[in-house]
Amino acid sequence: MASLPLHLDLHLIRILYLLLMEKNVSRVALKLNQPQPSISASLRKLRELTGDPLLVRGARGMVPTQHGESLLKPAKRILDEAESLFVRKSPFVPEEAARTFHIAAPDYLDTQFLPGVVAALRRGSPNSKVVIHSLGPGLDYLRMLSDGEMDLVIANWDEPPAHLHMSKLFEDPITCTMRADSPYARRTASDAMTLEDYLSLPHVAPSQMLPGYHGVIDAHLDRLGLRRKVAVESPYFGVIPYMLTQSDLVLTTGRQFIRFYERTLPLKSFTVPVKFPPMRFYQLWHQRVHQSPEHKWLRDQVSLAARALAK
């Protein structure tokens, strides 16, 4: 069988389908609001392309040839599939949707923020599933975003990838914390920590999250030509406040994050003697889902949860 000519366009297929259905050049011309000679010319072209008359005279007008009849269903299928390519997508109805949302986030977020995101998604789309991914060295978030395996990344890097879309969520001012009954904490007022003290005290810091990423604290210190004494690195950020209670370690982190632990743990916070910018958290997503209704809804829920922190 000969291959389909590249110049056989959809309009010509539509004329073919209507001619086989109507079996009348004049009626097809009226349906398409085109002059009859134009439809007759298209029929001649179709006959040349197929090598078949397609329509021939019968006792009561034109009738399709056997080959013409065999083209009716394929022509209809092509037109239906072409129409489905350009039909407007139906609106996203979160209350009825049943899809899975994939979100990658670090574990040093405000303790109320991620639960607030999950709560908002559960309220708005109770039939959907939420999968939280740990944002660590083994997660190829760039590939997953571009391949559609990840919907959103929540992060606070100094320089997020420029090709991703970004919207700011919230800021968290920097503080440092240690065990309240440690020798240094007992003899030092909350606003009396010196720069020399800060740099010489033993610090606990999160492990490197991604290749080439050293964290906003050490990145800022490096820009100032300063270096703190990191005695412990841990990938389990949620455990670090408990490490403080049994050691002489100091943790530098966001004020909102540590506020939760101060309610139940014997911790004391200090004004950091370095002018750190606040931690800025934002959500990142790929261009491929920028206009997607369900992804717009997802981003709106994340933004609402972030705004709730300020209340």
N, C-alpha and C positions, 0 to 999 in steps of 0.2 A: 504494500500500500504506500502511495506517495506521502511524503511528510507534509504537514500543514504549512502552507505558505505563510511567511512572516507578515505579509501585507494583508492578510485576511483579518480585518479589524472587527470590533464588536458590532459596529453599525451594520456591516455587511452580514454578519451572523443574524442580527435582529431581522433584517430584510428577508434572509433565507427562511427563518422561522415563520414570519408572518405570511410569506408567499405560500409555504407549505400548509399553513393553517387556513388561510383565506381562499387560496386557489384562484386569486383574482388580483391583477396588477393594479386596477383602479382603486379597489378597496384598501389595499396596502398604502397606496399614495395618499389617500384620505386620512388613514390612521396616523401616518407619519408627517402629515402636512407637507408633503413634497410633490412636485410635479410628476405626472405619470411617466414622461420620458426618462426622468432620473431613475425611477424604479425599474423601468424596462432596461436601462443601461446596466443597472446593478444585477439584474437577472442574467443578462448576457455575460457579465463578468463571472458570476457564480457558475454558469455553465462551462466557461473556459477553465475555471479552477478545478471543478469536479470532474470534468470530462463526461458530463451527463446532462441531458435536457432538463431534468428536475421536474418540470411541468410540461405536460403535453395536452393536446385537445382531446376531450372525451365527448360522450353523447350529450352531457349537460354542462359543458364548459371545460375549464382546465382541471386536470387531475395529476397528482404526483406520480412520477415513475417509481418503480420499486426501489431504486437507489435513493430517490428523493424522500420516500417514506422512511428509509433507514436513517436519514439525517435529522429527522424531526426531534427525537429524544435527545441526541447529543447536543443539538443546537439549544434546546431548552435548558439542558443541564449547564452549559457554558454560560448562558445568560443569567441563570439563577445564581451560579457561583460568583460571577462578576458583580452582581448586585450586592451580594453579601459582603464583598470586599469594602464597599463604600457606604453601606448603611450605617447610620449613626448609632453608636453604642448606647445601649439602654442605660439609664441612670443607675448609679450604685445606691442600693437600698440597704444600709447596714443592718437594720432590724431583721432583714430576710436573708442576708448573705451568710454563706458558710464557707469561708476561705481561711487560709492560714497566713498570719502575719509574722514575719521574721525580723527581729530587732536585735542588733548587736550593741552591747553597752558594757562599760567598765564597772567594776564592783565598788568603786569609791564615789558613786553618786550619792546625793542626799538620800537618806534612808526612806523618806516619804515620797520621793519623786517616782521611782520605778513602780512601786505599788500603786501610786496614783494613776500612772499610765495604764497599767493592767486593769485597774478598776474601771477607768473610762472606756476601755475597749470592750470589757465584759458587759457594761451597761448598754453601750451603743450597738454592739453586734454579738449578742449572746450565743449565736450558733457558730461563731468563728473561733479559731484556735490561735493562741499567741505563743510563739517560741522565742525565748530570750537566749541569745548566744553570748558566751563570754568573749570579750574583746581581748584577745591575747596573741602571742607570737604565732600560734598555729592556725590562726584564722585569716584566710586570704580574702579580706572583706572587699577589696577592690574588684576582684574577679567575681565574687558572689553578687555584688551590686550590679555589675554589668551583665551577668548571666541571668539575673532575676531570681537568684537563690536567696537574696537578702533584700528586704524592703527599706530598712533604715539603719543607720549607724549613729549612735549618740556618743559624742567624744568631746575632748577639751584640748586638742593639740594646738600648739602655737601656729602651725601652718598646715591647715587641712588641704588635701589635694584640690588643686585649682579647678579641675574639670568636673567636680561634683557640685551639686546645688547645696546650699546651706541656709539654715535659718537659726537665729540665736534663740536659746531657751531660757537660761538664767545665769546669773553670776554668783560666785561664792567667794567672799573675802578670805584671805589667808590668815591662819593663826597657827601657833605651835603649842603642843600639849605634852605633858608628861605626868608621871605619878605624883599625886598631890603630897604624899609624905616622903618623897625623895629628899635627900639632903639639900640639893640645889633648890627645889621648889619651896622648902620650908624657910630658907634664908633669903629668898628673892621675891620681891613684889611682882605682881602680874605685869606691871608696866616698866620693870627695871632690868629686863634682860638686855645685856650689851651685845654688840656685834661680835666681840671676841668670845663671849660666852656661847653665843649661838653657833659659831663656826667650830668651836672646840668640843661642845657636848656631843655624845654619841647619838646618831640619828638612825631611825628605821625608815626605809623608803620602799615603795613598791618596786618589784622587779621590772626590768625593761619590757614594756608591753608589746612593742612592734620594733622590727629591725630599724636601727637608726633613730629611734625615738627615746629620749632620755628623761622625759617628764618636764612639766612646766617649771617646777621648783629649781631643779639643777640647770635647766636651760637658762633661766633668768640669772641665777648666780654666775653661770659661766660668762654671760654677757657683761656682768659687772666685774669680772676678773676675780671672783670669789669661789671658794670651794668648801663645802661643809664636810664633816667627818661622818660618812655613812658606815655604820657598824653592822647593820643587818639589812638584807633585802628580802622581801617576801612577796610572792605572787598572790597571797591571800589577804587582800586589803581589809576585809571585814574582821579578820582576827587580830590585826595590828593593835587596836585599842586595848585588847586584853593582854597583849604582850607588854604594853606600857605598865600595867598594874603590877608586874612581877620583875621589872628591870629598871635600869636607869636611862632608858631610851627616850628620845624626843621625836615626836611626829609633827611634821609640817603638812597641813592639809586645809581643806575648806572649812570655814566656820560652821556652815549648815550641817556638814557631815559629822563633825565631832560633837555637835550640840546634843544629838541623840544619845551618845554614849556617856556624856557627862551626867545624865540623869540617874544612871545606875552604877557608874564606875567612879572610883576615887581619883579623878583627874583634875589637873589644874592647867588652865590655858594662859598663854603669855602673848603680849603684843610682840610681834616679830620685829626685830631691829633692822629689818631690810624692807625697803618699799617694794613689795611684790604687787603686781597687778592682780586683780581678782581672777579666780579660775572662771573661764567663760565656757559654758557648755552649749552645744549646738547639735542639731540633727543634720545628717548628710544623706543625700539620695542621688540616684543616677538620672541622667537626662531621659533614659528610656521610659521612666515612669512619671516624669514631671507633670504630664497632662492627664494622668490616669485618675479617674474619679475616686476609686477606692484608696489610692495612695494619698490623694489630697485629703481625704477624710481621715486617714491614719495620721498624717502630719498635724492636722488640726487637733486631734485628740491629745497628741504628745505636747503640743503647744499649750493647750488648756491645762494639762497637768502641771506644766512648768509655771504657768501664771498663778496656779493655786498655791504654790509655795510662798508667794509674796503676801498672801492674805493673813 
